[in-house]
C-alpha cells in the first residue's frame, strides 16, 4: 500500500488528502447529476378543454383580428394563411432599473406603427407589477395592459404578452420578480462593471436557483399571475400568444441539465394549466440564453407552440459586441431547434443601437430574416436608451419593410430591397378564395405587380388607409411567383 513519505510535511499530506476528498465528492455529484439528467421526463396531459389548432374558431373576437395558431412549423390565421408577425417591442409597462423603459404607448404610436407596416407588438409585463404583494393581483395594472392591447388592435396590430425578467428583480437592479420574492440578504451586486455586477450578484443567482428548482413556491405564484392575465384575454383574438418567460438562462444550473430537468417541466406545467383557461392563444417558449454553451432542446407534447429566439442574445451580435457577425449561424440554429421543439420559429428580439456600423448591421440582418422567412419584434419602439427605433429616422426604411402579412399557402422565398422597393415572393398553395395581404409602409403610394399567374386571374388593390396591398388570385395553380415594385 502506498504511504505518504515521511519527509513530506504533514500540512501537504493533509492538503492532498482534503483535495482527494473534494474530488471524490465532485465525481459523486457529477454522477448523480448525470443519473438525474438521464431519467426521462413525464409531462402533464393537455386539458381536454384545450382546442386543437385544426379546430380554431373562424370567427374573430374582440377587435376584428382573426385568431392565430401554430401548426408547429408556421403561424396561421383562421383561413389557413401563413402569417409573418413583424413589429416592435414596447417597454412602456415595465418596472425596471436595468434599462430605461419608454413611455406608455398611445393610439398615436400605434397609428405610426400601422403606417410603418407593423402587425404585432411584443409587450413586456412584469410580475412585480401584477402581484405587488403576495396573493394580491393589481387590477389597475391589468387595466393598463388591456388599454394598450385595445389601442394596438384598433390599428390592426396583434399583441404578444411577455413576462419579462432580467437579473431576476428590480430589487437587484433588473426587472421581473417583486422584491418579496428574492433570496433575501444576499449581496445585490458583484464586484464587476455593469451589467455583470447584476448578472453575477449572489442574490440574483440564488433567486434563480430557488425559482428553477421550485423551492420557494414562486413557480406557483408565476402560474397564478399568468392565470390572472389569461382569464382577462382568453376571448380576445388580438392577443396572439403568451411568451412564458423572457430569456431563461442556465446559471447557476449546468446548461443541458437546466433545459431538460428545470425549464421544460416549468413550461409544461404552465402550458397545461393555462390551456384550460385560454385555449386559443399560442404558447411561446424561448431559446435558452446560453452564451453559445451546449443546450438541450426537448419537445413538449402540446399543440399551438411558437419557439422564439433573441438573436442578439445568442450568436448574432451587433458590431460593437462582435467584429464579424455570422448571420446564418443563429438563424439556422433557431430553425433547427424550433423543429426539435415542435414550435413555429419566431424572433422575439432583434435590434442595435445608433451609429453607422449598427445601421449597416441591421440592414444585413433584416435581409437575412427575409431569407429565412421569419417574423420578428424589433427592440424597441421607444425605450429610454439608445436603441429606440422611433428616434432613428435613418432606420425607418430599413426596418419598415414590405412583406406578406397573410399568405394563402406556404412562403417559399422572400426578398425585399429597401433601397428600390422591390419585393419578390414565391409561395405554394391554393390561393383561390383566400386573398394575399402584403404590408406596405406608408412612404409607398403606388405599385407595379408581375405574377407567374395569368394576368386575367390576378387583381390587386392598395388601401392607403390600412397600408395593405390585397392581391386576389383566381386560378387553381399551386405555385406562385410575384414581383412587386413599390414607389413613392
C-alpha positions in Angstrom: 0.0 0.0 0.0 1.3 3.4 -0.9 2.0 5.7 2.1 2.9 9.3 2.5 6.7 9.8 2.5 7.8 10.7 6.0 9.8 13.6 4.5 6.6 15.3 3.2 5.3 17.9 5.6 2.1 16.9 7.4 0.3 20.0 6.1 1.0 19.0 2.5 -0.2 15.4 3.2 -3.3 16.8 4.8 -3.9 19.2 2.0 -3.7 16.5 -0.6 -6.0 14.3 1.4 -8.5 17.1 1.5 -8.2 17.6 -2.2 -8.8 13.9 -2.8 -11.9 14.0 -0.7 -13.2 17.0 -2.6 -12.5 15.3 -5.9 -14.5 12.2 -4.8 -17.4 14.4 -3.7 -17.3 16.2 -7.0 -17.3 13.0 -9.0 -20.2 11.6 -7.0 -22.1 14.8 -7.5 -21.4 14.6 -11.3 -22.6 11.0 -11.5 -25.7 11.9 -9.5 -26.5 14.8 -11.9 -25.9 12.6 -14.9 -28.2 10.0 -13.5 -30.8 12.7 -12.8 -30.5 14.0 -16.3 -30.9 10.6 -17.9 -34.3 10.0 -16.2 -37.0 10.6 -18.8 -39.3 13.5 -18.2 -43.0 13.0 -17.8 -45.4 15.8 -18.6 -48.9 16.5 -17.6 -51.6 15.8 -20.1 -53.1 18.6 -22.2 -56.5 19.5 -20.9 -59.5 18.1 -22.8 -60.9 21.6 -22.9 -57.9 22.8 -24.9 -58.7 23.4 -28.5 -56.6 21.7 -31.2 -55.2 24.1 -33.9 -57.4 22.4 -36.5 -60.5 23.4 -34.6 -59.6 27.0 -34.1 -62.6 29.4 -34.5 -63.0 31.0 -37.9 -64.8 33.9 -36.2 -62.9 36.9 -34.9 -63.2 38.1 -31.3 -62.7 41.4 -29.6 -61.3 43.6 -32.2 -61.8 42.1 -35.6 -58.4 40.4 -35.9 -58.5 36.7 -36.9 -57.4 34.1 -34.4 -53.9 32.9 -34.9 -52.4 29.5 -34.2 -49.2 27.5 -34.8 -49.2 24.2 -36.6 -45.7 23.5 -35.2 -44.0 24.8 -38.3 -45.6 28.2 -39.1 -48.1 30.6 -37.7 -51.5 30.5 -39.4 -54.7 32.6 -39.3 -58.3 31.2 -39.3 -58.2 31.0 -43.1 -55.1 28.8 -43.0 -52.9 31.6 -44.4 -49.3 31.8 -43.2 -48.8 34.9 -41.0 -45.5 36.7 -40.5 -45.7 38.7 -37.3 -43.4 41.6 -37.6 -43.3 44.6 -35.3 -42.0 46.2 -32.2 -41.2 45.5 -28.6 -42.9 48.2 -26.4 -41.4 48.7 -23.0 -43.7 51.3 -21.5 -45.4 49.0 -19.0 -42.1 47.7 -17.4 -40.9 48.4 -13.9 -37.1 48.2 -14.5 -33.7 49.5 -13.4 -31.6 47.5 -15.9 -32.8 49.8 -18.7 -35.0 52.9 -19.0 -38.4 51.8 -20.2 -40.1 54.1 -22.7 -43.4 55.9 -22.2 -46.7 54.1 -22.2 -47.6 53.8 -25.9 -50.6 55.9 -27.1 -53.0 55.5 -30.0 -50.7 57.8 -31.9 -47.8 55.4 -31.5 -49.9 52.6 -32.9 -51.1 54.7 -35.8 -47.4 55.3 -36.7 -46.7 51.5 -36.4 -49.6 50.8 -38.6 -48.3 53.3 -41.2 -44.9 51.6 -41.0 -46.5 48.3 -41.9 -46.0 46.5 -38.5 -48.6 44.0 -37.4 -47.5 43.0 -33.9 -46.2 44.3 -30.6 -44.4 42.2 -28.0 -45.4 43.8 -24.8 -43.2 43.1 -21.8 -45.1 43.0 -18.5 -43.7 42.4 -15.0 -44.6 40.0 -12.2 -43.7 42.8 -9.8 -46.5 45.0 -11.1 -49.0 42.2 -11.5 -48.5 40.8 -8.0 -47.1 43.7 -5.9 -47.7 41.8 -2.6 -48.2 38.0 -2.1 -51.5 36.8 -3.4 -52.8 40.2 -4.4 -53.2 41.0 -8.1 -53.2 44.5 -9.4 -56.4 45.3 -11.3 -55.2 48.8 -12.2 -52.0 47.3 -13.9 -54.1 44.8 -15.8 -56.4 47.6 -16.9 -53.4 49.4 -18.3 -52.3 46.2 -20.2 -55.8 45.9 -21.6 -55.8 49.6 -22.7 -52.5 49.0 -24.7 -53.9 45.8 -26.2 -57.1 47.7 -27.3 -55.2 50.7 -28.8 -52.9 48.3 -30.7 -55.8 46.2 -32.0 -57.7 49.3 -33.2 -54.8 49.7 -35.7 -54.8 46.1 -36.8 -51.8 45.2 -34.6 -51.6 41.9 -32.6 -50.1 41.8 -29.1 -47.8 39.1 -27.6 -47.7 39.4 -23.9 -44.2 38.7 -22.5 -43.5 38.0 -18.8 -40.2 39.9 -18.8 -37.3 39.1 -16.4 -33.7 40.3 -16.4 -31.4 39.8 -13.4 -34.4 38.4 -11.5 -35.9 41.5 -9.9 -35.9 45.3 -9.7 -34.7 44.6 -6.2 -31.3 43.7 -7.7 -31.4 46.4 -10.3 -33.1 44.4 -13.1 -36.7 43.7 -13.6 -39.2 40.9 -13.2 -40.0 39.5 -9.8 -41.3 41.6 -6.9 -39.0 42.4 -4.1 -40.8 40.0 -1.7 -39.8 37.0 -3.9 -36.0 37.3 -3.6 -33.1 35.5 -1.9 -33.2 38.0 0.9 -30.0 39.4 2.4 -27.5 38.0 -0.1 -25.4 40.7 -1.8 -27.2 42.5 -4.6 -24.0 43.2 -6.6 -20.8 41.5 -7.8 -17.5 43.5 -8.0 -17.5 43.9 -11.8 -18.8 46.7 -14.1 -22.3 46.9 -15.3 -24.2 44.7 -16.3 -22.1 41.9 -14.9 -22.3 43.4 -11.4 -26.0 42.4 -11.6 -25.7 39.2 -13.7 -23.3 37.6 -11.2 -24.8 39.0 -8.0 -25.1 36.3 -5.4 -28.7 37.3 -4.7 -29.6 37.1 -8.3 -28.1 33.7 -8.9 -29.6 32.3 -5.6 -33.0 33.6 -6.6 -32.8 31.9 -10.0 -31.7 28.7 -8.3 -34.6 28.8 -5.9 -37.0 29.5 -8.7 -35.9 26.9 -11.2 -35.6 24.2 -8.5 -39.1 25.2 -7.4 -38.0 25.5 -3.8 -39.8 28.7 -2.8 -43.3 28.3 -4.2 -42.5 31.1 -6.7 -43.4 29.0 -9.8 -46.9 28.6 -8.4 -47.0 32.4 -7.9 -46.0 32.9 -11.6 -48.6 30.4 -12.7 -51.3 32.3 -10.8 -50.1 35.6 -12.3 -50.3 34.1 -15.8 -53.7 32.7 -14.9 -54.9 36.2 -13.9 -53.7 37.5 -17.3 -55.1 34.6 -19.3 -58.6 35.0 -17.8 -58.6 38.6 -18.9 -57.6 37.9 -22.6 -58.9 34.3 -23.2 -61.6 35.6 -25.6 -59.5 38.3 -27.3 -58.1 37.3 -30.6 -55.9 40.4 -30.6 -53.7 38.7 -28.0 -51.9 36.3 -30.2 -49.9 34.5 -27.6 -48.2 34.3 -24.2 -44.4 34.5 -24.0 -44.0 32.5 -20.8 -40.5 33.6 -19.6 -38.0 36.1 -21.1 -34.5 34.8 -21.8 -34.3 31.8 -19.5 -30.7 31.0 -18.7 -29.0 28.0 -17.1 -26.9 29.7 -14.4 -26.4 28.5 -11.7 -27.6 25.2 -13.1 -25.5 23.5 -15.8 -26.7 24.0 -19.3 -28.4 20.9 -20.8 -29.5 19.8 -17.3 -31.2 23.1 -16.9 -33.3 22.9 -20.0 -34.3 19.2 -19.6 -35.0 19.0 -15.9 -35.9 22.5 -14.9 -37.1 24.7 -17.8 -39.2 22.1 -19.7 -41.1 20.9 -16.7 -41.9 24.6 -15.8 -43.1 25.3 -19.3 -45.2 22.1 -19.4 -46.9 22.9 -16.2 -47.6 26.5 -17.3 -49.0 25.5 -20.7 -51.3 22.7 -19.5 -52.6 24.9 -16.7 -53.2 27.9 -18.9 -54.7 25.9 -21.8 -57.7 25.1 -19.6 -58.2 28.8 -19.2 -57.3 30.3 -22.5 -57.3 27.5 -25.2 -56.9 29.8 -28.3 -53.7 31.7 -27.6 -50.3 30.5 -28.7 -47.7 29.2 -26.2 -44.3 30.9 -26.8 -41.2 29.4 -25.3 -37.8 30.8 -25.7 -34.4 29.6 -26.7 -32.1 29.5 -23.7 -29.8 32.5 -23.1 -26.8 30.2 -23.2 -23.8 32.3 -24.5 -23.1 29.6 -27.0 -22.9 26.8 -24.5 -24.4 23.4 -25.4 -28.1 23.1 -24.5 -30.8 20.5 -24.6 -33.9 21.1 -26.7 -36.9 18.8 -26.0 -40.3 18.5 -27.5 -43.3 19.2 -25.3 -46.3 17.1 -26.4 -48.7 20.0 -26.9 -50.2 21.9 -29.8 -50.0 25.6 -30.7 -46.4 26.3 -29.8 -44.0 29.0 -31.0 -40.3 28.7 -30.4 -38.6 32.1 -30.0 -35.0 33.3 -30.2 -33.5 36.7 -29.3 -30.9 36.9 -32.0 -28.5 39.4 -30.4 -28.6 37.4 -27.2 -27.1 34.2 -28.7 -24.5 34.1 -31.5 -25.5 37.1 -33.7 -24.4 40.3 -32.2 -24.0 43.9 -33.2 -20.5 45.0 -34.4 -20.0 46.7 -31.0 -20.0 43.3 -29.5 -18.6 41.1 -32.3 -16.4 42.2 -35.1 -17.7 39.9 -37.8 -21.4 38.8 -37.3 -22.3 35.5 -38.8 -25.9 35.7 -39.8 -26.6 32.1 -40.9 -25.4 30.5 -37.6 -28.1 31.7 -35.2 -30.9 31.7 -37.7 -30.1 28.1 -38.8 -29.8 27.2 -35.1 -33.3 28.7 -34.5 -34.8 26.8 -37.3 -33.2 23.5 -36.2 -34.1 24.0 -32.5 -37.7 25.1 -33.4 -38.1 21.9 -35.4 -36.8 19.8 -32.5 -39.1 21.7 -30.1 -42.2 21.4 -32.3 -42.8 25.1 -32.4 -43.0 27.7 -35.2 -39.8 29.7 -35.2 -40.1 33.4 -34.4 -37.5 36.1 -33.4 -38.8 37.9 -30.3 -36.0 40.5 -30.1 -33.6 41.9 -32.6 -32.0 45.4 -32.9 -28.9 47.5 -32.3 -28.0 51.0 -31.1 -27.5 54.0 -33.3 -24.4 54.6 -35.4 -23.5 53.8 -39.0 -21.9 50.4 -38.2 -25.0 49.3 -36.4 -27.1 50.7 -39.3 -25.4 48.5 -41.8 -25.6 45.6 -39.5 -29.4 45.9 -39.1 -29.8 46.2 -42.9 -27.9 42.9 -43.4 -29.8 41.3 -40.6 -33.2 42.3 -42.0 -32.2 40.8 -45.4 -31.2 37.6 -43.7 -34.5 37.4 -41.7 -36.3 37.7 -45.1 -34.2 34.9 -46.5 -35.3 32.7 -43.6 -38.9 33.9 -43.9 -39.1 34.8 -40.2 -41.3 37.1 -38.2 -39.7 39.3 -35.6 -40.2 42.0 -33.0 -37.6 44.8 -33.1 -36.1 46.1 -29.8 -37.6 48.5 -29.4 -40.1 51.2 -30.2 -39.2 54.0 -27.8 -37.1 52.9 -24.8 -35.2 55.4 -22.8 -31.8 54.2 -24.1 -30.0 54.4 -27.4 -31.9 51.6 -29.2 -35.2 53.4 -29.8 -36.4 52.9 -33.3 -38.7 55.8 -33.1 -35.8 58.2 -32.6 -33.8 56.9 -35.6 -35.3 58.3 -38.8 -32.5 56.9 -40.8 -33.5 53.4 -39.9 -37.2 53.7 -40.9 -36.8 52.4 -44.5 -34.5 49.6 -43.3 -36.8 48.1 -40.7 -40.3 49.2 -42.0 -40.4 46.8 -44.9 -42.9 45.4 -47.4 -43.7 41.7 -46.5 -46.6 39.2 -46.7 -48.8 39.6 -43.7 -51.1 36.7 -44.6 -50.1 34.2 -47.4 -52.7 31.7 -48.8 -50.1 28.9 -48.7 -46.5 28.4 -47.6 -43.9 31.1 -48.2 -41.1 29.5 -50.2 -38.8 32.5 -50.9 -38.9 36.1 -49.7 -36.7 39.0 -50.5 -37.0 42.8 -50.3 -34.7 45.6 -51.4 -35.4 48.6 -49.1 -33.4 50.8 -51.5 -35.6 50.3 -54.6 -38.8 48.9 -53.0 -38.7 45.6 -54.8 -40.5 42.7 -53.1 -40.1 39.2 -54.5 -42.4 36.5 -53.1 -42.8 32.8 -54.0 -45.4 30.7 -52.3 -47.1 27.3 -52.7 -50.8 26.8 -52.1 -54.3 27.2 -53.5 -54.9 31.0 -53.4 -58.4 30.9 -54.9 -60.9 32.4 -52.4 -58.1 33.5 -50.0 -56.5 36.9 -50.6 -52.8 37.5 -50.2 -52.2 40.5 -47.8 -49.0 42.5 -48.2 -48.0 45.1 -45.7 -46.9 48.3 -47.4 -45.2 51.1 -45.4 -46.9 54.5 -45.9 -43.9 56.0 -47.7 -45.1 54.0 -50.7 -48.1 55.2 -52.6 -48.2 53.0 -55.7 -47.1 49.7 -57.0 -46.4 47.6 -60.1 -47.1 43.9 -60.0 -45.8 41.0 -62.1 -47.1 37.5 -61.4 -46.5 34.0 -62.7 -50.2 33.5 -62.7 -52.2 34.6 -65.9 -52.9 38.3 -65.8 -56.6 37.9 -66.1 -56.6 35.8 -62.9 -54.8 38.4 -60.8 -56.3 41.6 -59.2 -54.7 43.9 -56.7 -55.7 46.9 -54.7 -53.6 49.1 -52.4 -55.6 50.6 -49.5 -53.8 53.7 -48.2 -55.8 53.7 -45.0 -54.7 50.3 -43.6 -51.5 50.2 -45.7 -52.3 46.8 -47.1 -52.0 45.5 -50.7 -54.7 42.9 -51.3 -53.9 40.5 -54.1 -56.5 38.0 -55.3 -55.6 35.1 -57.5 -58.5 33.3 -59.1 -56.7 30.3 -60.8 -56.1 26.9 -59.2 -52.3 26.9 -59.7 -50.4 25.7 -56.6 -47.2 27.6 -57.3 -47.0 31.4 -57.5 -44.2 34.0 -58.0 -44.9 37.7 -57.6 -42.6 40.6 -58.1 -43.9 43.9 -56.6 -42.2 47.2 -57.3 -43.3 49.8 -54.8 -42.9 53.5 -55.5 -43.5 56.8 -53.6 
